[in-house]
Amino acid sequence: MMEMAPTIMNMLDRKDADKAERYLVKKGVKIMKNTGVVGVHQDHVDLKDGSTFPTSTLIWTAGVKASDDAGLFGLEQGRAGRIKVNKYTQTETDPHVYVVGDVSIVDGENDGKGQPQIVQAAEQTAAAAVANIINTEESKPLVPFKPNYSGFMVSLGSKYGVANLMGSIHLSNFWAILMKHLVNMLYFMQIYSGYYLFQYTMHEFFRTRHNRNLFRGHISRQGNVLWTVPGRLWLGAMWLVDIWPKIHGDSSWFLPKLRLPFDWLKPVAKAATSGASEATKAAATSAASGAKEAATTTANPTMFSLSYDYGHDPKMVFEKMPHWFYNITKASVPNQQMAFFMQKFMTIVEIGIGVCLILGLFTWLMSAASAALVVVFCLSGMFYWVNMWIFILAIACMNGSGRAFGLDKWVIPYLQRLFGKWRYGTPKSLYGTNVVK
């Protein structure tokens, strides 16, 4: 890399620029500063000091200059052909003419180099010009242009960068690249484009090759998803096998019989009749029941394990619902009528999840739903530690396993094309008639 100036990346703080330079050198880039190129040939370039440098490949970069049209207006120009303006963004030739953006150069800014030719400077010079035009019409004092830049960022490939935020926060490596992505994603949010936010996320994080993303390829979808197909089929079969007792026989969840074990849904027991004989009978029954329960607990103690241990009862994730989840569930299922509906609805949902996973249809969504239901079952006091593999396997199957021996191989690309055109239309060229097909 040849640079005519004595330093590189001069828009950055020197500390940040030096970090970037060290990274380039570490990657094998030879940096030649104070080196000007004055001639280009097929197999070498001529340098300003009279020497040559052999090369068959040349990438030439040049500084930003104003549009050639800037010289057609008869206004005084400064560095790089930019039109000179004062601190109010008025031209020095005619105060009734305002110039903003890259084509203008504000007097006294940046040690005489003018404001940087970036989006932030363009927006802020435009805001100053608009305010001053209005103030002139209303005979109010003019407002000077006051630059306020959020920062500068240089990306050196997909995994390393340096950044200076608000002049005081210095980032490098992972954090600088992360900030770049957050800024880009914030832009899509500001223009209310969820579609392109999704496409950007997929393109920058998941649809990458050769470890070229922020996480060094660890979350890339370009890996082989074939090996999760057995897990997808097993997860789908688990749902269908588990749901079978719920759809037939006396244990069917479609019968008007309460299956949800929530205490507020159970009818209140009638008060026991008074009397010594009844009290004695109740006490004896209670003692016998307690002794039996104690014996059962001693014989089959609950045990924490990540696999079923014969002879022991598996330990539940939550013995009872957390208080906050109890209130949410009670509000969602307040009575037996709603409970019967939810029993039927959840049974149908579980059947749908199992079938879709077997067919490889909407695999990401069905796997996510499996993981979410495990969380709900845990919080409801209806799930055991030994079944926690369902949650882990569901997360694993979200890697796109439906694209191998599954319908997602055809369905997902079709939906992407369909909804992309439906929401945003077919991309067209805004200028000219020679549109590339």
C-alpha positions in Angstrom: 0.0 0.0 0.0 1.5 3.3 -1.1 0.5 6.6 0.5 1.8 10.0 -0.5 1.2 11.4 2.9 3.4 10.6 5.9 0.5 8.9 7.7 -2.5 6.8 6.7 -6.2 7.0 7.7 -5.9 10.7 8.6 -9.6 11.1 9.4 -9.0 8.9 12.5 -7.4 9.7 15.8 -3.7 8.7 15.5 -4.0 6.1 18.2 -6.8 4.4 16.2 -5.0 4.8 12.9 -1.9 3.2 14.4 -3.9 0.2 15.5 -5.2 -0.2 12.0 -1.7 0.1 10.6 -0.4 -2.6 12.9 -3.2 -4.9 11.9 -2.4 -4.5 8.2 1.3 -5.1 8.8 0.4 -8.2 10.8 -1.6 -9.5 7.8 1.4 -9.1 5.5 0.6 -5.7 4.0 3.7 -3.7 3.2 2.9 0.0 3.8 5.0 2.6 2.0 4.4 6.1 3.3 5.7 9.3 1.7 5.5 7.5 -1.6 4.0 9.0 -4.7 3.1 7.2 -7.8 3.7 9.2 -11.0 3.4 6.5 -13.7 1.6 3.2 -14.4 2.9 0.5 -16.7 1.9 -3.1 -17.6 4.3 -4.7 -15.1 5.4 -1.8 -12.8 4.7 1.7 -11.5 7.0 4.7 -11.4 7.5 6.4 -8.1 8.1 10.0 -7.4 11.6 9.5 -6.2 12.6 8.0 -9.6 12.5 4.3 -8.6 10.0 1.7 -9.9 8.0 -1.0 -8.2 7.1 -4.2 -10.0 3.4 -5.1 -10.0 0.9 -6.5 -12.5 -2.2 -5.6 -10.4 -2.9 -2.0 -9.4 -5.9 -0.6 -7.5 -5.8 3.2 -7.7 -7.7 5.2 -5.0 -8.0 9.0 -5.0 -9.3 11.6 -2.7 -12.8 13.0 -3.0 -13.2 16.1 -5.1 -16.2 18.3 -5.9 -18.3 17.6 -9.0 -17.0 19.3 -12.1 -20.3 21.2 -12.3 -19.2 23.2 -9.3 -17.0 25.3 -11.6 -19.8 26.3 -13.9 -21.6 28.7 -11.4 -19.0 31.4 -11.3 -18.6 31.0 -7.5 -15.2 31.1 -5.8 -13.7 27.6 -5.3 -11.3 26.2 -2.8 -9.5 22.9 -2.1 -10.5 20.0 -4.4 -12.8 22.3 -6.4 -15.2 22.7 -3.6 -17.2 26.0 -3.4 -16.1 28.3 -0.6 -18.8 29.1 2.0 -18.7 31.0 5.4 -19.8 29.6 8.7 -23.4 30.3 7.7 -23.0 28.1 4.6 -23.3 31.3 2.4 -21.0 31.5 -0.6 -18.3 34.2 -0.4 -19.3 35.4 -3.8 -23.0 36.0 -3.1 -24.5 35.7 0.4 -27.9 34.9 -1.1 -26.5 31.6 -2.4 -26.1 28.7 0.0 -24.1 25.6 -0.8 -24.1 22.4 1.3 -22.7 18.9 1.3 -19.6 17.5 -0.4 -19.5 20.3 -2.9 -19.0 23.0 -0.3 -16.0 23.8 1.9 -16.7 25.7 5.2 -14.1 28.3 5.9 -11.9 27.6 8.9 -13.2 24.0 9.4 -10.7 21.1 10.0 -7.5 23.2 9.9 -8.5 24.7 6.5 -9.4 21.4 4.9 -13.1 22.0 5.4 -15.7 19.8 6.8 -15.3 16.0 6.0 -17.1 14.8 3.0 -19.4 12.4 4.8 -23.2 12.0 5.3 -23.2 13.6 8.7 -21.5 16.8 7.4 -23.9 17.0 4.5 -27.0 16.7 6.7 -25.7 19.3 9.2 -24.7 21.8 6.6 -28.1 21.4 5.0 -29.8 21.9 8.3 -27.8 25.1 8.9 -28.6 26.4 5.4 -32.4 25.8 5.8 -32.4 27.5 9.2 -30.6 30.5 7.8 -32.9 30.8 4.8 -35.9 30.9 7.1 -34.2 33.3 9.5 -33.3 35.7 6.7 -37.0 35.8 5.6 -38.0 36.4 9.2 -35.2 39.0 9.8 -33.7 36.8 12.6 -30.0 36.3 13.3 -28.2 33.7 11.2 -27.2 30.4 12.8 -23.6 29.2 12.3 -22.8 25.7 11.2 -21.7 23.7 14.2 -20.3 20.3 13.3 -21.2 17.5 15.6 -20.0 14.1 14.3 -21.0 10.9 15.9 -17.7 9.4 15.0 -15.6 7.7 12.3 -15.1 4.0 11.6 -12.8 2.1 9.3 -13.5 -1.5 8.4 -10.5 -3.6 7.5 -12.3 -6.7 6.2 -15.2 -8.4 7.8 -13.6 -9.2 11.2 -11.5 -6.2 12.2 -12.0 -2.4 12.3 -11.2 0.7 14.4 -13.7 3.3 15.4 -13.8 6.6 17.3 -17.2 7.5 18.7 -18.1 11.1 19.7 -14.4 11.9 20.0 -13.9 10.0 23.2 -14.8 6.3 22.8 -12.2 4.3 21.0 -13.1 0.8 19.7 -11.2 -1.8 17.8 -11.5 -5.4 16.6 -14.8 -7.1 17.5 -16.4 -4.1 19.1 -15.7 -1.8 16.2 -17.2 -4.2 13.7 -20.2 -4.8 16.0 -20.8 -1.1 16.2 -20.7 -0.9 12.4 -23.4 -3.5 12.1 -25.5 -1.9 14.8 -25.4 1.5 13.0 -26.3 -0.2 9.7 -29.2 -2.1 11.3 -30.4 1.1 13.1 -30.6 2.8 9.7 -33.0 0.0 8.4 -35.1 0.5 11.5 -35.2 4.3 11.0 -36.6 3.8 7.4 -39.0 1.1 8.7 -37.6 -1.6 6.5 -37.9 -4.9 8.4 -37.4 -6.8 5.1 -34.0 -5.3 4.4 -33.0 -5.5 8.1 -33.7 -9.2 7.8 -31.8 -9.5 4.5 -28.8 -7.5 5.9 -28.7 -9.8 9.0 -28.7 -12.9 7.0 -26.2 -11.6 4.5 -23.7 -10.3 7.1 -24.0 -13.1 9.7 -25.4 -16.3 8.3 -24.9 -16.4 4.6 -21.1 -16.0 4.7 -18.2 -18.2 3.6 -14.7 -18.7 4.7 -15.4 -17.4 8.3 -16.0 -13.9 6.9 -18.3 -12.5 9.5 -18.2 -10.9 13.0 -18.3 -14.3 14.8 -15.5 -15.9 12.6 -17.9 -18.1 10.8 -19.4 -19.8 13.9 -22.9 -18.9 13.0 -22.6 -19.2 9.2 -25.4 -21.2 7.6 -23.2 -22.3 4.7 -22.2 -25.4 6.7 -23.7 -28.8 5.9 -27.1 -29.1 7.6 -27.5 -32.8 6.6 -26.3 -34.0 10.0 -29.2 -32.4 11.9 -31.8 -34.1 9.7 -32.0 -37.2 12.0 -32.4 -34.8 15.0 -35.2 -33.0 13.1 -37.0 -36.3 12.4 -36.5 -37.5 15.9 -37.9 -34.3 17.4 -40.9 -34.4 15.1 -41.5 -38.1 16.0 -41.3 -37.2 19.7 -44.2 -34.7 19.3 -46.4 -37.2 17.4 -45.7 -40.1 19.7 -46.3 -37.9 22.7 -49.5 -36.6 21.3 -51.0 -40.0 20.4 -52.6 -40.7 23.9 -54.1 -37.2 23.8 -56.2 -37.8 20.7 -57.8 -41.2 21.3 -59.4 -43.2 24.1 -60.5 -42.1 27.5 -57.3 -40.0 28.0 -58.1 -37.8 24.9 -57.7 -34.1 25.5 -60.7 -33.5 23.1 -63.1 -34.9 25.7 -64.7 -32.4 28.2 -62.5 -33.6 31.0 -60.0 -31.3 32.7 -56.4 -32.3 32.0 -54.5 -29.1 33.0 -53.2 -29.5 36.6 -53.9 -25.9 37.7 -55.4 -25.5 41.2 -57.8 -22.7 40.4 -59.5 -24.8 37.8 -60.4 -27.7 40.2 -63.8 -27.5 42.0 -63.8 -26.6 45.6 -64.3 -29.7 47.8 -67.4 -29.8 50.0 -66.9 -29.2 53.7 -66.6 -32.4 55.7 -69.6 -33.2 58.0 -69.0 -32.7 61.6 -68.9 -35.6 64.1 -66.4 -37.5 66.1 -66.6 -40.6 64.0 -66.0 -38.6 60.8 -63.1 -36.8 62.4 -61.6 -40.0 63.6 -62.1 -41.6 60.2 -60.5 -38.6 58.5 -57.5 -38.7 60.9 -57.0 -42.4 60.4 -57.2 -41.9 56.6 -54.8 -39.0 56.7 -52.3 -40.9 58.8 -52.5 -43.9 56.5 -52.1 -41.7 53.4 -49.2 -39.9 55.0 -47.4 -43.1 55.9 -48.0 -44.4 52.4 -46.7 -41.2 50.8 -43.6 -41.3 53.1 -42.9 -44.9 52.2 -43.3 -44.1 48.5 -41.0 -41.0 48.9 -38.4 -43.1 50.7 -38.6 -45.9 48.1 -38.6 -43.7 45.0 -36.9 -40.3 45.8 -36.9 -37.7 43.2 -33.4 -37.4 41.7 -31.8 -34.7 39.5 -30.3 -36.3 36.4 -29.8 -35.5 32.7 -30.9 -39.0 31.7 -33.5 -41.4 33.2 -32.1 -43.4 36.1 -34.1 -46.6 36.6 -35.6 -46.9 40.1 -35.7 -43.1 40.7 -38.3 -40.5 39.9 -37.0 -37.8 37.6 -36.7 -34.3 39.2 -38.9 -31.5 37.9 -37.4 -28.3 36.6 -39.8 -26.3 38.7 -41.8 -28.0 41.5 -44.4 -25.3 41.2 -45.0 -22.3 39.0 -43.2 -19.1 39.7 -45.5 -16.5 41.2 -45.4 -14.1 38.2 -46.0 -17.0 35.7 -48.9 -18.2 37.9 -50.6 -14.9 37.6 -50.1 -14.8 33.8 -51.4 -18.3 33.4 -54.4 -17.7 35.7 -55.4 -14.6 33.7 -55.0 -16.5 30.4 -56.9 -19.6 31.5 -59.3 -18.3 34.1 -62.0 -21.1 34.0 -62.7 -24.6 32.8 -64.3 -23.5 29.5 -61.1 -21.8 28.5 -59.1 -24.7 29.8 -61.0 -27.1 27.5 -60.4 -24.9 24.6 -56.7 -24.6 25.3 -56.4 -28.4 25.7 -57.8 -28.9 22.2 -55.8 -26.0 20.7 -52.5 -27.1 22.2 -53.1 -30.6 21.0 -53.6 -29.4 17.4 -50.5 -27.2 17.7 -48.4 -30.1 18.8 -49.7 -32.3 16.0 -48.8 -29.5 13.5 -45.3 -29.1 14.9 -44.6 -32.8 14.7 -45.9 -33.1 11.1 -44.0 -30.0 9.9 -40.8 -31.2 11.4 -41.1 -34.6 9.8 -41.8 -33.0 6.4 -39.1 -30.4 6.9 -41.6 -27.5 6.5 -41.1 -24.2 8.2 -38.4 -25.9 10.3 -37.0 -22.8 11.9 -40.4 -21.7 13.1 -41.4 -25.2 14.3 -38.1 -25.7 16.1 -38.4 -22.4 17.8 -42.0 -23.2 18.8 -40.7 -26.5 20.3 -38.1 -24.7 22.4 -40.7 -22.1 23.5 -43.1 -24.8 24.6 -40.4 -26.4 26.6 -39.9 -23.1 28.5 -43.7 -22.9 29.1 -43.9 -26.5 30.3 -41.0 -25.9 32.7 -42.6 -22.7 34.2 -45.9 -24.6 34.5 -44.3 -27.2 36.7 -45.0 -29.9 34.1 -41.5 -30.7 32.8 -38.5 -32.8 34.0 -34.8 -32.3 33.7 -34.3 -35.6 31.9 -36.4 -34.2 29.0 -34.4 -31.0 28.6 -32.7 -32.5 25.5 -35.8 -31.4 23.6 -34.9 -27.8 24.1 -31.3 -28.3 23.1 -32.3 -30.4 20.0 -34.9 -27.8 19.0 -32.2 -25.1 19.0 -29.9 -27.3 16.9 -32.6 -27.9 14.3 -33.1 -24.1 13.8 -29.9 -24.2 11.6 -32.0 -24.8 8.5 -32.2 -28.6 8.7 -35.4 -28.5 6.6 -33.4 -27.6 3.5 -31.9 -31.2 3.4 -34.5 -33.8 2.6 -37.3 -31.4 3.5 -39.9 -29.1 1.9 -38.0 -26.0 3.0 -35.6 -26.5 0.1 -38.3 -25.3 -2.2 -40.9 -23.5 0.0 -38.6 -21.0 1.7 -36.9 -19.6 -1.5 -40.4 -19.4 -3.1 -41.8 -17.4 -0.2 -38.8 -15.1 -0.2 -39.3 -14.3 -3.8 -43.1 -13.9 -3.4 -43.1 -11.6 -0.4 -40.1 -9.7 -1.6 -42.0 -8.7 -4.8 -45.3 -8.3 -3.0 -43.9 -5.8 -0.4 -41.3 -3.9 -2.4 -41.9 -4.7 -6.0 -39.4 -5.6 -8.6 -36.2 -3.6 -8.4 -35.8 -1.2 -11.3 -33.2 1.3 -12.5 -34.2 4.9 -11.7 -32.1 6.4 -14.5 -31.9 5.5 -18.1 -33.6 2.8 -20.1 -30.9 0.2 -20.4 -32.0 -2.0 -17.5 -30.0 -5.2 -17.0 -32.3 -8.1 -17.0 
